[in-house]
Amino acid sequence: MSDESRDLIEEFDARYRIGEEPVMLRIERAVTGSDYGATSYTTRGQADRLADLLDLAPGKRLLDFGSGAGWPGIHLARSTGCDVVLTDLPLEGLRTANRRMRDDGVRGTVIAATAASLPLQDQRFDAATSSDVLC
Ligand SMILES: C[S@@+](CC[C@H](N)C(=O)[O-])C[C@H]1O[C@@H](n2cnc3c(N)ncnc32)[C@H](O)[C@@H]1O
């Protein structure tokens, strides 16, 4: 892994840690309408539109890559009943996502891996989302 990638992971780890602070969650709720400790600009309204466009429903399998602390993948799984696989590299975000997934009663898997090479035998998904990753 390059020094640049390592620096980026550290930077996001710090951002996911701060994102759990009550004041940050209050700001997030006011700005985007959600409280997942997100570092992207996807609003709740936009995420709900994604659920419709992707036709998410129980029995479908969603990949949310670059999922950070779980936004928007966990929300999409919770609101539609689909299964979700979350993948990212900063462990701080993945820990938060794992906790939130349990708290929200969502069926899914959290994986510490680059989306470029997923350590999964079954790599079939019905839909994929990413929020501010391909930039
Ligand atoms: C701007 S953050 C958005 C995180 C989350 N989707 C959100 O809305 O809060 C972008 C995330 O993409 C992740 N990322 C970048 N390249 C990745 C890759 N190849 N595989 C998985 N995650 C990646 C970063 O580690 C970072 O957590």
PDBQT file of the ligand as one rigid body, heavy atoms in Angstrom, charges set to zero:
ROOT
HETATM    1  C1  LIG A 201     -16.049  10.658   1.377  1.00  0.00    +0.000 C 
HETATM    2  S1  LIG A 201     -15.952   9.072   2.183  1.00  0.00    +0.000 S 
HETATM    3  C2  LIG A 201     -17.670   8.589   2.117  1.00  0.00    +0.000 C 
HETATM    4  C3  LIG A 201     -17.963   7.475   3.107  1.00  0.00    +0.000 C 
HETATM    5  C4  LIG A 201     -19.438   7.108   3.249  1.00  0.00    +0.000 C 
HETATM    6  N1  LIG A 201     -19.967   6.561   2.010  1.00  0.00    +0.000 N 
HETATM    7  C5  LIG A 201     -20.253   8.298   3.680  1.00  0.00    +0.000 C 
HETATM    8  O1  LIG A 201     -21.164   8.692   2.936  1.00  0.00    +0.000 OA
HETATM    9  O2  LIG A 201     -20.001   8.820   4.768  1.00  0.00    +0.000 OA
HETATM   10  C6  LIG A 201     -15.193   8.042   0.944  1.00  0.00    +0.000 C 
HETATM   11  C7  LIG A 201     -14.802   6.649   1.480  1.00  0.00    +0.000 C 
HETATM   12  O3  LIG A 201     -14.383   5.848   0.376  1.00  0.00    +0.000 OA
HETATM   13  C8  LIG A 201     -13.390   4.972   0.860  1.00  0.00    +0.000 C 
HETATM   14  N2  LIG A 201     -12.647   4.392  -0.269  1.00  0.00    +0.000 N 
HETATM   15  C9  LIG A 201     -11.823   5.010  -1.148  1.00  0.00    +0.000 A 
HETATM   16  N3  LIG A 201     -11.323   4.130  -2.007  1.00  0.00    +0.000 NA
HETATM   17  C10 LIG A 201     -11.836   2.898  -1.698  1.00  0.00    +0.000 A 
HETATM   18  C11 LIG A 201     -11.682   1.581  -2.239  1.00  0.00    +0.000 A 
HETATM   19  N4  LIG A 201     -10.904   1.324  -3.280  1.00  0.00    +0.000 N 
HETATM   20  N5  LIG A 201     -12.386   0.574  -1.646  1.00  0.00    +0.000 NA
HETATM   21  C12 LIG A 201     -13.185   0.801  -0.586  1.00  0.00    +0.000 A 
HETATM   22  N6  LIG A 201     -13.363   2.028  -0.026  1.00  0.00    +0.000 NA
HETATM   23  C13 LIG A 201     -12.689   3.063  -0.586  1.00  0.00    +0.000 A 
HETATM   24  C14 LIG A 201     -12.565   5.854   1.790  1.00  0.00    +0.000 C 
HETATM   25  O4  LIG A 201     -11.776   5.077   2.683  1.00  0.00    +0.000 OA
HETATM   26  C15 LIG A 201     -13.663   6.652   2.495  1.00  0.00    +0.000 C 
HETATM   27  O5  LIG A 201     -14.065   6.037   3.693  1.00  0.00    +0.000 OA
ENDROOT
TORSDOF 0
